[in-house]
Amino acid sequence: MEISRRNLIRNAVAAGGLAAAATTLPGVLRSAASADPAPAPATLGRTFAYGPAGTGGYRSVIAASGEPHLARTALGVLSDAGRAGRRQGLISFVQLSDVHVVDAQSPLRLEWTDRLDDPSPLPSTRLFTSSYRPQEMLTGHVADSMVKAINRIGSGPVTGKPFALAIQTGDNSDNSQLNEVRWNINLLNGGPVRFDSGNQTRWEGVADNAPLTYDPAYWHPEGNPAGKPVDHPRAEYGFPVVPGLLDAARRPFTAEGLTIPWYSVFGNHDGLAQGNFPASTLQLNLIALGALKIVSPPLGLDPGQLLQDLTADPGAVLTGLLSGVTNAGVRAVTPDLNRRLLTRKQIVEQHFLLGGAPFGHGFTSTNRQQGTAYYSFDQGQFRFIVLDTVNPNGYADGSLDKTQFAWLSALLAQSSDKVVLVFSHHTSDTMGNPLIATGGSLETRVTGAKVLDALLATPSVVAWVNGHTHRNKITPRPRTGGGGLWEITTASHIDWPQQARIIEVADNRDGTLSIFTTMVDHAGPASAGAGTANAEQLAGLARELAANDWHDHGAGLGSPDDRNVELLVGNPLA
């Protein structure tokens, strides 16, 4: 089973409930003339890759050759060079996934668990690797730079069709907090944004260099305070010193905003605290709104026991650590009411309150009234079906409630005159979550295999588009008797390679469709132009930091067959 980059306690159900010389970031000292040129259209002309390793193995990010489209024929439709001459573009749109806009100063962040899965001779549980990233204070800048790239590209590189829309396939925020939800919406709508919380005059997260709470397990871009050791990322992995980064990350700027309508899909980090715990838990909300933040774990912490305790009662675990009974490192932070946790209904409501097109960003008046997050809409001959795969009872993986599955079945039965595209946060393989009651919902859950069977039983469904795993992956799902659908899974904005995906559908006029997918790099420059002067430079720095995250997640890029491809499938309307 694949490990999702954002799982804090993946497999929790099954588990039972130094002195190194400072290096300076090259781009900080370079002139503006050394910055990268404007990005080529999507990744057909140019993309990014790892540069040569330097001190500690730290790698720059460099421009690399683009990638052509590779034809995939696993569903029985053979490639035919003659199709290009008669092909007719039908629709072009963009998928954004796992943006994870992070309030990196929130008391509810659990960065201190990340070190439990640091590289060591002992086997890694792979359960805590998502709780801290060196680049997480720059997630909003990455999202804005992705918007800029999409606006500059403007149309499908194969069909030339202007983008009809963009769709975020979940984990749009990181911790279901009000400020994160609003930041994400305002980024896509455009306008003034500021990724700061608590005290508006200084950074209050784990990345600062305050002597009393300095912990060398984290990257400290300003360097180590006098008398304190160099942090592990610099000493062991060659991370740089970037003066002024924390103030630059908090600096207000004007988000460009998408020039096309955008739609929203619900993800586990949108609906669950830390992507795992029911957000309705009172203790968790009090911690998010509180004045104390855990920075360092108690000495001698047992990862297995912590996993069990967090699974059973996360609020009690965190409250105990904040109480001072243990020797956990705790710092004072400025409380902020904008960090309050939202319910699903409240998150849906925010999409109406903050405006933008379309009104509600796909969510309907029924969603608004009932607090649900699944819907459908038509775009010409295409039917977009959006699922809510988040289990409100907790745990990072997903499933559908029985009522939603009945709605889906009825809608599929009425869609024989449409080409159907299905969207969700979770993949079919990460929808095995059967939990009921723990978050207040008593409905029986329907898992991914049954959902996939329902889609395969509907000939008009040609693709299922999703995210969650933070990895580019495209999987053929054949139907008994021939044909099938393509499951298109796209990597995240927060982790390497920080890409989105263009999806185009073309009629080959021979009874087949071609689904072209093309990866998009955000507008941030390569390392030669990275700096702190503006949002694009900060996004380029974020990409470089993600490329050097010491929890090895290079698999996010996927293989060439998972990126720029032509997916051949029968035309259900032919």
Backbone torsions as a table, in degrees:
resi	resn	phi	psi	omega
1	MET	NA	132.3	-177.3
2	GLU	-69.6	149.0	178.6
3	ILE	-94.6	123.7	176.6
4	SER	-77.9	134.5	-177.1
5	ARG	-61.4	-29.7	-175.3
6	ARG	-97.7	9.9	177.9
7	ASN	-76.7	123.7	173.9
8	LEU	-80.8	-42.5	-177.9
9	ILE	-133.0	50.5	179.4
10	ARG	-51.9	138.4	-178.8
11	ASN	71.6	18.7	-178.1
12	ALA	-62.6	-35.6	179.9
13	VAL	-63.9	-47.7	-179.4
14	ALA	-69.1	-29.2	-176.9
15	ALA	-78.0	-6.5	-178.0
16	GLY	90.6	77.4	168.0
17	GLY	37.3	NA	NA
18	LEU	NA	-44.0	174.7
19	ALA	-84.5	90.2	179.4
20	ALA	-111.4	147.3	-179.9
21	ALA	-68.5	140.4	-179.6
22	ALA	-69.1	134.6	172.3
23	THR	-102.1	153.7	-179.2
24	THR	-112.6	135.6	179.9
25	LEU	-58.0	123.9	-174.0
26	PRO	-53.8	-42.6	-174.4
27	GLY	-65.7	-24.1	-177.8
28	VAL	-63.0	-31.0	-174.7
29	LEU	-100.6	2.8	-177.1
30	ARG	-94.0	159.1	178.6
31	SER	-81.0	163.5	179.6
32	ALA	-61.0	-24.5	-178.4
33	ALA	-66.3	-19.1	-178.4
34	SER	-87.8	-1.6	-177.5
35	ALA	-66.1	157.3	179.6
36	ASP	-63.7	152.0	170.7
37	PRO	-70.2	168.8	177.8
38	ALA	-57.5	144.7	-175.5
39	PRO	-65.2	143.6	173.7
40	ALA	-69.5	160.9	-179.4
41	PRO	-56.4	119.0	179.5
42	ALA	49.0	-143.0	-178.8
43	THR	-113.2	17.0	175.6
44	LEU	-75.6	-33.6	-179.0
45	GLY	-94.5	-33.5	-178.3
46	ARG	-161.8	146.7	173.5
47	THR	-139.4	-163.9	-179.3
48	PHE	-122.8	154.1	-179.6
49	ALA	-148.2	168.6	174.8
50	TYR	-66.1	135.4	171.5
51	GLY	-88.2	-176.0	-180.0
52	PRO	-65.0	148.9	-179.3
53	ALA	-76.8	139.7	176.5
54	GLY	-113.3	-143.8	-179.0
55	THR	-57.5	128.4	178.7
56	GLY	70.1	8.0	-177.9
57	GLY	87.9	2.7	-178.8
58	TYR	-64.7	132.7	-173.6
59	ARG	-115.3	137.1	169.3
60	SER	-75.4	170.6	173.2
61	VAL	-114.0	129.7	-174.5
62	ILE	-124.2	158.4	174.2
63	ALA	-71.2	142.6	-178.6
64	ALA	-136.0	166.1	179.6
65	SER	-61.3	148.8	176.9
66	GLY	-72.1	175.8	-177.1
67	GLU	-123.8	132.0	177.6
68	PRO	-77.1	169.3	173.6
69	HIS	-77.2	133.3	176.4
70	LEU	-105.8	131.2	-179.5
71	ALA	-77.7	134.7	176.1
72	ARG	-120.8	127.3	-169.2
73	THR	-123.0	21.5	-172.1
74	ALA	-65.9	-15.4	179.8
75	LEU	-94.6	13.2	170.6
76	GLY	97.2	-4.4	176.7
77	VAL	-94.8	120.2	-176.1
78	LEU	-81.3	151.8	177.7
79	SER	-70.8	148.0	-178.4
80	ASP	-148.2	113.3	-176.9
81	ALA	-61.6	-25.4	-178.5
82	GLY	-70.8	-14.3	-177.3
83	ARG	-66.0	-31.0	-175.9
84	ALA	-58.2	-34.6	-177.6
85	GLY	-74.1	-23.9	-177.8
86	ARG	-112.4	2.1	-175.7
87	ARG	-66.0	140.7	176.7
88	GLN	-123.3	120.8	177.9
89	GLY	-68.4	135.3	-178.8
90	LEU	-108.4	-41.9	-178.2
91	ILE	-159.8	150.9	176.3
92	SER	-140.4	132.4	178.9
93	PHE	-151.5	175.8	-175.5
94	VAL	-124.1	136.1	172.8
95	GLN	-104.8	125.1	169.5
96	LEU	-107.3	141.8	-179.8
97	SER	-147.0	145.3	172.8
98	ASP	51.4	53.9	178.4
99	VAL	-68.1	-38.7	177.2
100	HIS	52.4	61.1	172.8
101	VAL	-66.9	118.7	-167.7
102	VAL	-110.3	132.1	162.3
103	ASP	-86.6	92.0	-172.0
104	ALA	-74.5	-0.8	177.9
105	GLN	-108.1	2.5	-174.6
106	SER	-65.3	139.2	174.7
107	PRO	-63.7	-17.7	-178.9
108	LEU	-88.2	-3.7	174.1
109	ARG	-68.9	141.0	-177.0
110	LEU	-114.0	48.8	-177.7
111	GLU	-56.2	-32.2	-174.3
112	TRP	-65.2	-16.3	177.4
113	THR	-82.5	-16.3	-175.2
114	ASP	-58.9	-38.0	-175.1
115	ARG	-67.2	-15.6	178.4
116	LEU	-67.6	-14.8	176.7
117	ASP	-119.6	21.6	173.9
118	ASP	-64.1	153.3	177.2
119	PRO	-55.0	131.2	-179.4
120	SER	-161.8	168.6	176.5
121	PRO	-64.3	-20.7	-179.5
122	LEU	-82.0	150.1	178.6
123	PRO	-61.6	140.6	177.5
124	SER	-84.7	139.9	174.8
125	THR	-77.2	-23.8	-176.5
126	ARG	62.1	22.0	-176.8
127	LEU	-100.9	-18.4	-173.6
128	PHE	-116.6	4.5	-171.6
129	THR	-68.6	-13.3	-176.3
130	SER	-95.2	-1.6	-171.5
131	SER	-81.7	-12.0	177.1
132	TYR	-151.5	139.3	173.8
133	ARG	-137.9	142.0	178.9
134	PRO	-63.7	-23.2	-175.3
135	GLN	-98.0	7.2	-167.2
136	GLU	-70.2	-18.5	176.7
137	MET	-74.2	-4.6	-175.0
138	LEU	-113.8	15.0	-176.5
139	THR	-62.8	-36.7	178.6
140	GLY	-66.9	-34.8	179.6
141	HIS	-70.3	-36.5	174.9
142	VAL	-62.7	-46.0	-179.1
143	ALA	-61.3	-43.0	178.6
144	ASP	-63.2	-39.8	179.3
145	SER	-69.5	-29.7	174.2
146	MET	-68.4	-41.0	176.3
147	VAL	-58.4	-43.6	179.5
148	LYS	-61.3	-43.3	179.4
149	ALA	-61.6	-43.6	-179.4
150	ILE	-63.4	-44.3	179.2
151	ASN	-62.2	-37.8	-178.8
152	ARG	-69.7	-37.2	-179.7
153	ILE	-71.3	-54.5	167.1
154	GLY	80.2	-28.6	-175.7
155	SER	-152.4	163.4	179.4
156	GLY	-64.9	131.6	-177.4
157	PRO	-69.1	-16.9	-179.9
158	VAL	-97.0	-52.1	-174.2
159	THR	-88.9	-20.2	-174.7
160	GLY	75.1	3.1	179.7
161	LYS	-69.9	129.2	175.1
162	PRO	-58.7	146.0	178.3
163	PHE	-59.5	127.2	178.2
164	ALA	-81.5	-29.8	-174.2
165	LEU	-171.6	170.3	168.5
166	ALA	-125.5	152.5	-179.7
167	ILE	-139.2	127.2	177.0
168	GLN	-91.3	119.6	-176.8
169	THR	-95.3	49.0	166.5
170	GLY	90.9	166.0	-169.5
171	ASP	54.8	47.6	178.9
172	ASN	-74.0	-36.9	169.5
173	SER	-107.3	174.8	-176.5
174	ASP	-104.9	-28.8	-168.6
175	ASN	-140.1	22.0	179.2
176	SER	52.8	30.2	176.9
177	GLN	-90.0	150.2	179.7
178	LEU	-56.1	-46.6	-176.3
179	ASN	-64.7	-38.7	178.7
180	GLU	-65.7	-42.8	179.2
181	VAL	-61.2	-44.7	-179.7
182	ARG	-67.9	-40.1	177.2
183	TRP	-58.6	-44.4	-179.1
184	ASN	-62.5	-47.0	-179.1
185	ILE	-64.1	-43.8	-179.3
186	ASN	-66.2	-32.1	175.8
187	LEU	-60.6	-46.9	-176.8
188	LEU	-75.6	-30.3	177.0
189	ASN	-77.2	-32.4	-177.0
190	GLY	95.5	151.0	-180.0
191	GLY	127.3	-175.1	-177.3
192	PRO	-64.8	135.5	176.2
193	VAL	-138.8	152.7	174.2
194	ARG	-147.9	118.8	-176.5
195	PHE	-93.5	76.0	-176.9
196	ASP	-146.9	151.0	177.6
197	SER	-149.6	166.2	-178.6
198	GLY	68.5	-129.0	-179.8
199	ASN	-70.9	123.0	-175.8
200	GLN	-84.8	6.1	-178.9
201	THR	-112.8	-8.4	-179.5
202	ARG	-158.7	160.3	177.1
203	TRP	-78.1	135.7	-179.1
204	GLU	-126.0	31.1	177.9
205	GLY	-106.1	-171.6	-174.6
206	VAL	-74.5	-10.9	-173.9
207	ALA	-87.0	-9.2	-178.1
208	ASP	-76.4	178.2	-178.0
209	ASN	-118.3	36.5	174.5
210	ALA	-63.3	123.5	-172.5
211	PRO	-58.3	-37.0	-173.9
212	LEU	-69.2	-28.2	-177.3
213	THR	-120.6	12.9	179.3
214	TYR	-62.1	127.3	179.5
215	ASP	-127.2	117.4	-174.9
216	PRO	-70.3	-3.4	176.5
217	ALA	-71.0	-21.0	-178.6
218	TYR	-99.7	157.7	171.6
219	TRP	-78.9	128.9	178.9
220	HIS	-115.8	97.5	-171.9
221	PRO	-62.8	-21.7	179.3
222	GLU	-85.5	-3.4	-178.1
223	GLY	96.8	176.8	-177.6
224	ASN	-91.8	143.3	176.4
225	PRO	-68.7	160.6	-178.8
226	ALA	-57.0	133.7	177.9
227	GLY	84.6	-2.8	179.9
228	LYS	-108.0	150.2	-178.9
229	PRO	-71.9	156.8	172.0
230	VAL	-61.4	139.0	-177.1
231	ASP	-68.2	158.3	-175.9
232	HIS	-60.9	-41.8	179.0
233	PRO	-58.7	-37.3	177.3
234	ARG	-75.2	-45.3	-174.1
235	ALA	-70.7	-36.4	-172.8
236	GLU	-102.8	-29.3	-172.9
237	TYR	-120.4	3.2	174.1
238	GLY	77.9	19.2	179.3
239	PHE	-61.7	150.4	-175.6
240	PRO	-87.1	171.6	162.9
241	VAL	-96.9	131.1	180.0
242	VAL	-126.5	87.5	-177.1
243	PRO	-57.2	136.3	175.7
244	GLY	81.2	4.1	-174.9
245	LEU	-63.2	-43.3	-174.5
246	LEU	-66.3	-37.6	175.2
247	ASP	-69.3	-37.9	178.3
248	ALA	-63.7	-37.9	-180.0
249	ALA	-65.2	-29.4	-178.4
250	ARG	-89.2	-8.4	-172.6
251	ARG	-68.5	132.6	177.4
252	PRO	-64.7	149.3	171.4
253	PHE	-152.5	171.6	-179.8
254	THR	-101.1	115.6	177.7
255	ALA	-72.4	140.2	-176.5
256	GLU	-70.1	-40.5	-179.5
257	GLY	80.4	142.8	178.8
258	LEU	-67.9	144.1	177.5
259	THR	-92.8	5.1	-180.0
260	ILE	-124.8	158.8	175.2
261	PRO	-60.4	147.8	177.7
262	TRP	-133.8	147.6	-174.8
263	TYR	-121.0	154.5	-173.4
264	SER	-119.6	140.5	174.3
265	VAL	-120.2	144.5	-175.9
266	PHE	-86.3	130.7	177.8
267	GLY	-118.7	169.0	-176.3
268	ASN	-64.8	-30.2	176.7
269	HIS	-77.8	-17.1	173.1
270	ASP	-78.8	-34.3	-172.7
271	GLY	-104.9	-9.4	-176.5
272	LEU	-134.0	139.0	176.5
273	ALA	-61.1	130.2	-176.5
274	GLN	55.7	19.2	177.8
275	GLY	76.4	5.8	-174.6
276	ASN	-135.0	-30.9	-169.0
277	PHE	-108.5	136.4	178.2
278	PRO	-52.4	124.5	-175.7
279	ALA	-69.4	-11.9	179.0
280	SER	-75.3	-6.9	-179.1
281	THR	-64.5	119.0	-175.3
282	LEU	-60.6	-43.3	-178.0
283	GLN	-60.3	-39.4	180.0
284	LEU	-65.2	-39.3	178.9
285	ASN	-65.8	-40.0	178.8
286	LEU	-64.7	-37.4	177.5
287	ILE	-65.9	-44.3	178.9
288	ALA	-59.0	-34.4	-177.8
289	LEU	-90.6	-0.2	-169.7
290	GLY	-84.8	-175.6	-174.7
291	ALA	-109.5	7.8	-179.2
292	LEU	-127.4	139.5	179.8
293	LYS	-129.6	129.1	176.0
294	ILE	-74.3	128.4	179.2
295	VAL	-107.8	-42.7	-175.4
296	SER	-128.8	142.1	179.9
297	PRO	-76.4	160.5	174.4
298	PRO	-64.7	151.0	179.0
299	LEU	-63.8	144.5	176.3
300	GLY	74.6	20.9	-178.7
301	LEU	-63.8	133.2	178.5
302	ASP	-94.1	111.6	-176.8
303	PRO	-57.9	-40.2	-179.5
304	GLY	-63.4	-43.0	179.2
305	GLN	-67.6	-40.1	177.8
306	LEU	-59.6	-41.8	178.8
307	LEU	-58.9	-47.0	179.5
308	GLN	-63.9	-42.0	-177.9
309	ASP	-67.3	-41.5	178.7
310	LEU	-64.9	-37.0	178.6
311	THR	-64.4	-40.8	-175.8
312	ALA	-75.6	-45.5	-174.7
313	ASP	-159.7	83.0	-176.4
314	PRO	-61.8	-37.2	-179.7
315	GLY	-61.2	-41.2	-179.6
316	ALA	-67.0	-38.9	179.2
317	VAL	-61.5	-49.7	-176.4
318	LEU	-68.9	-38.7	177.8
319	THR	-62.1	-40.5	178.3
320	GLY	-63.2	-41.3	179.6
321	LEU	-68.0	-32.8	-179.8
322	LEU	-79.1	-14.7	-174.6
323	SER	-73.9	-15.9	-178.0
324	GLY	90.0	-1.7	179.3
325	VAL	-68.0	-38.0	177.4
326	THR	-91.4	176.8	178.3
327	ASN	-98.4	29.6	176.5
328	ALA	-66.7	146.2	176.7
329	GLY	-80.0	125.2	-176.1
330	VAL	-130.6	139.7	176.6
331	ARG	-123.2	155.5	175.0
332	ALA	-82.3	138.5	174.4
333	VAL	-131.5	165.1	179.4
334	THR	-84.3	121.3	179.6
335	PRO	-60.8	152.0	-177.6
336	ASP	-147.8	116.0	-178.9
337	LEU	-65.2	-20.9	179.1
338	ASN	-72.7	-4.3	176.1
339	ARG	-89.5	4.4	-176.3
340	ARG	-63.0	144.5	-179.1
341	LEU	-77.9	141.1	-177.6
342	LEU	-106.9	148.8	170.1
343	THR	-80.0	168.5	177.2
344	ARG	-58.1	-43.3	-179.6
345	LYS	-61.9	-39.6	-179.8
346	GLN	-68.9	-35.6	177.5
347	ILE	-67.1	-42.3	175.2
348	VAL	-57.8	-43.8	-178.3
349	GLU	-60.8	-37.4	-179.8
350	GLN	-60.5	-31.8	179.7
351	HIS	-69.0	-22.0	174.4
352	PHE	-87.2	-39.4	-173.3
353	LEU	-69.0	-31.8	-173.1
354	LEU	-93.8	1.9	172.5
355	GLY	74.2	-160.5	-175.0
356	GLY	92.7	170.3	-176.3
357	ALA	-114.5	141.3	-9.2
358	PRO	-73.2	163.4	179.9
359	PHE	-58.8	119.6	-177.6
360	GLY	88.7	-8.9	177.7
361	HIS	52.6	46.4	176.7
362	GLY	100.1	-34.4	179.9
363	PHE	-65.5	142.5	-172.8
364	THR	-103.8	173.2	176.0
365	SER	-62.1	-32.5	176.0
366	THR	-65.3	-44.6	175.3
367	ASN	-57.3	-42.6	-177.1
368	ARG	-65.0	-39.8	-178.0
369	GLN	-78.1	-39.9	-172.4
370	GLN	-98.8	-8.8	-179.7
371	GLY	74.1	26.1	175.4
372	THR	-95.5	169.3	-175.6
373	ALA	-138.7	25.8	175.4
374	TYR	-116.9	145.6	-174.1
375	TYR	-164.6	176.6	174.6
376	SER	-144.3	159.0	173.3
377	PHE	-154.3	156.8	-179.3
378	ASP	-107.5	143.0	175.7
379	GLN	-132.7	92.9	-174.9
380	GLY	63.5	-128.4	-178.3
381	GLN	-84.5	6.3	-178.8
382	PHE	-104.0	140.0	172.5
383	ARG	-112.6	120.7	176.3
384	PHE	-95.6	120.9	177.7
385	ILE	-112.8	120.1	-176.9
386	VAL	-108.9	121.7	-179.0
387	LEU	-101.5	153.1	170.1
388	ASP	-107.7	101.2	-175.1
389	THR	-96.0	9.5	-178.0
390	VAL	-81.6	129.7	175.4
391	ASN	-89.0	111.5	-176.5
392	PRO	-66.3	-8.6	178.9
393	ASN	-83.5	-1.9	174.9
394	GLY	109.1	169.2	177.9
395	TYR	88.8	139.3	-169.9
396	ALA	-65.1	-34.6	-179.1
397	ASP	-77.1	168.6	-168.3
398	GLY	-120.4	-174.9	176.0
399	SER	-179.9	173.9	175.8
400	LEU	-108.0	148.6	169.7
401	ASP	-77.7	159.6	-174.0
402	LYS	-60.8	-38.2	-179.4
403	THR	-64.4	-43.1	179.5
404	GLN	-65.5	-38.5	179.6
405	PHE	-64.7	-36.9	176.3
406	ALA	-64.9	-40.8	176.0
407	TRP	-61.1	-44.8	179.9
408	LEU	-62.0	-45.0	-178.3
409	SER	-61.1	-43.1	179.2
410	ALA	-65.7	-40.2	-179.1
411	LEU	-67.5	-41.0	177.7
412	LEU	-61.1	-38.5	-179.9
413	ALA	-65.2	-22.1	-178.3
414	GLN	-100.8	13.8	-171.1
415	SER	-116.7	24.4	-177.6
416	SER	-69.6	-16.9	-179.5
417	ASP	-99.3	13.9	-179.0
418	LYS	-128.7	155.7	165.4
419	VAL	-89.4	120.6	-169.6
420	VAL	-102.2	130.0	173.0
421	LEU	-118.0	126.8	-177.5
422	VAL	-107.2	140.3	-178.4
423	PHE	-129.3	139.4	175.0
424	SER	-155.3	171.6	172.6
425	HIS	-80.7	-52.1	-175.7
426	HIS	-79.4	151.9	171.2
427	THR	-81.3	166.0	178.5
428	SER	-61.5	-32.4	-177.8
429	ASP	-79.8	-12.1	179.3
430	THR	-111.7	28.9	178.7
431	MET	-117.6	54.8	179.6
432	GLY	-111.3	25.5	-173.2
433	ASN	-90.3	108.6	-176.2
434	PRO	-96.5	4.2	-170.7
435	LEU	-59.0	138.5	171.6
436	ILE	-132.5	156.3	170.2
437	ALA	80.1	-36.8	-171.8
438	THR	-62.4	-24.5	176.5
439	GLY	-112.3	10.7	175.8
440	GLY	103.0	-11.3	179.7
441	SER	-95.8	128.3	-178.4
442	LEU	-101.9	2.4	-177.4
443	GLU	-70.3	141.6	173.5
444	THR	-61.4	142.7	-178.7
445	ARG	-100.0	144.0	177.7
446	VAL	-109.8	124.3	-172.5
447	THR	-91.8	175.5	-169.3
448	GLY	-61.9	-37.2	-178.1
449	ALA	-61.0	-40.7	-179.2
450	LYS	-71.4	-37.2	176.7
451	VAL	-63.9	-44.9	178.7
452	LEU	-61.3	-40.5	177.5
453	ASP	-59.6	-41.0	179.8
454	ALA	-64.8	-38.7	179.0
455	LEU	-69.7	-40.6	179.0
456	LEU	-68.1	-25.9	177.8
457	ALA	-77.3	-3.6	-178.4
458	THR	-113.8	103.3	-174.0
459	PRO	-59.9	-22.1	-177.2
460	SER	-77.5	-11.0	179.1
461	VAL	-83.0	121.8	-178.3
462	VAL	-113.0	-16.9	-178.3
463	ALA	-155.7	147.3	172.4
464	TRP	-124.1	116.0	-173.1
465	VAL	-108.3	128.5	-174.7
466	ASN	-154.6	-171.0	-177.7
467	GLY	-145.8	-120.9	172.3
468	HIS	74.8	-44.2	-173.9
469	THR	-83.5	-7.6	-177.7
470	HIS	59.0	36.4	-177.3
471	ARG	-144.2	133.7	172.3
472	ASN	-71.3	124.5	-179.7
473	LYS	-157.9	133.5	176.7
474	ILE	-125.6	124.6	-172.5
475	THR	-122.5	125.4	173.3
476	PRO	-73.8	135.6	177.1
477	ARG	-120.0	92.9	-174.2
478	PRO	-74.5	148.9	173.1
479	ARG	-93.1	147.6	172.9
480	THR	-62.3	127.4	-179.3
481	GLY	94.3	-3.0	176.0
482	GLY	118.4	155.1	-179.2
483	GLY	78.4	-161.9	179.2
484	GLY	149.7	-162.5	178.5
485	LEU	-133.5	163.1	177.2
486	TRP	-105.5	129.8	173.1
487	GLU	-96.8	116.0	-172.7
488	ILE	-109.7	109.8	-177.9
489	THR	-111.7	129.0	-173.7
490	THR	-115.6	142.6	-178.3
491	ALA	-68.3	-179.1	-171.5
492	SER	-98.1	166.3	170.6
493	HIS	-81.1	-24.1	-170.5
494	ILE	-86.0	-29.5	-177.5
495	ASP	-109.5	160.3	173.2
496	TRP	-54.4	130.8	13.6
497	PRO	-100.3	11.8	178.5
498	GLN	55.3	63.3	-176.2
499	GLN	-124.8	153.5	167.6
500	ALA	-110.9	-177.6	-176.0
501	ARG	-139.6	130.4	169.5
502	ILE	-87.3	136.1	176.0
503	ILE	-124.1	124.7	177.0
504	GLU	-122.8	141.4	175.3
505	VAL	-119.0	129.7	-179.2
506	ALA	-126.4	142.5	174.2
507	ASP	-89.0	119.4	-179.1
508	ASN	-82.8	-3.4	177.1
509	ARG	59.3	31.2	174.5
510	ASP	-139.4	24.3	-178.7
511	GLY	88.0	8.2	-179.9
512	THR	-128.5	160.0	172.7
513	LEU	-117.1	150.0	167.6
514	SER	-113.3	125.4	173.8
515	ILE	-103.6	110.0	179.3
516	PHE	-95.0	130.3	173.1
517	THR	-120.2	135.5	-176.5
518	THR	-134.6	124.9	-179.0
519	MET	-72.9	151.7	179.3
520	VAL	-124.5	124.3	169.8
521	ASP	-88.1	140.6	178.1
522	HIS	-68.8	171.2	-170.2
523	ALA	-78.8	-2.9	177.2
524	GLY	-62.1	143.8	-176.3
525	PRO	-76.9	169.5	170.2
526	ALA	-69.6	178.1	-174.0
527	SER	-57.5	-30.8	-178.5
528	ALA	-61.4	-22.1	-179.4
529	GLY	-116.1	3.2	-177.8
530	ALA	-67.8	144.1	179.8
531	GLY	-168.8	-155.1	-177.2
532	THR	-131.6	11.7	-171.4
533	ALA	-74.9	-29.4	-177.1
534	ASN	-152.0	177.5	-174.5
535	ALA	-63.7	-37.6	-179.3
536	GLU	-66.6	-42.9	177.5
537	GLN	-62.4	-41.4	178.8
538	LEU	-63.5	-36.5	177.2
539	ALA	-65.7	-38.6	176.0
540	GLY	-63.0	-40.4	175.3
541	LEU	-63.1	-40.9	179.0
542	ALA	-60.6	-40.3	177.8
543	ARG	-62.2	-42.5	179.6
544	GLU	-64.3	-43.4	178.4
545	LEU	-62.9	-40.8	178.8
546	ALA	-63.1	-35.6	179.4
547	ALA	-66.5	-19.1	-176.6
548	ASN	-112.6	10.1	176.3
549	ASP	-55.8	124.9	-172.5
550	TRP	-72.2	-12.8	167.9
551	HIS	-84.1	109.2	-166.8
552	ASP	-65.6	109.1	179.7
553	HIS	-127.0	34.2	179.1
554	GLY	-64.0	-16.9	-179.6
555	ALA	-66.8	-11.9	-178.6
556	GLY	-58.7	-29.0	-180.0
557	LEU	-65.4	-30.0	-176.0
558	GLY	73.2	-173.8	177.7
559	SER	-93.9	167.2	176.1
560	PRO	-54.7	-30.9	178.7
561	ASP	-70.5	-8.0	-179.7
562	ASP	-104.8	3.8	-173.3
563	ARG	-119.0	-98.0	-178.3
564	ASN	-85.7	106.7	-172.2
565	VAL	-142.7	160.7	166.3
566	GLU	-112.6	115.5	-179.1
567	LEU	-100.6	114.7	-176.6
568	LEU	-92.8	135.6	-176.7
569	VAL	-153.0	153.8	176.6
570	GLY	-66.4	148.5	177.5
571	ASN	-87.1	112.6	-176.4
572	PRO	-67.4	-14.9	-179.2
573	LEU	-99.6	0.8	-177.3
574	ALA	-73.1	NA	NA
